[in-house]
Amino acid sequence: MVEDINDYYGERLDKIFGRGSTWPHRTFRTILDPYSNEWEGTSMGRKIEILEKVVEAGESLEMLIFNYKCRYIEKNRKDIAGCVDTALARILEYQLRKSY
């Protein structure tokens, strides 16, 4: 496992999006927490763009999501870690419906 689980995925996202500065969506709740303000303030199209950019940068979504869940479990926020599947299902449904 990564040495500092609390910063791993944030640092990876900063390298992709922030070019060394703090990127506004670095908590990744924009993508993985459908009950957050970050989620509500970002369109589904933008969520897809963010995910595409992560993949294009060669990052493993599986690893980032795993570390996201670990971070919130360690912070005793199982509610946040536990809604990832719902978020991913909503994003997938949105993307699949676009192709109808």
Buried (B, 14 or more C-beta within 10 A) or exposed (E): EBEEBBBBBBEBBBEBBBEEEEBEBBBBBBBBBBEBEBBEEBEBEEBBEBBEEBEEEEBEEEEBBBBBBBBBBEEEEEEBBEBBEEBBEBBEEBBEEEEE
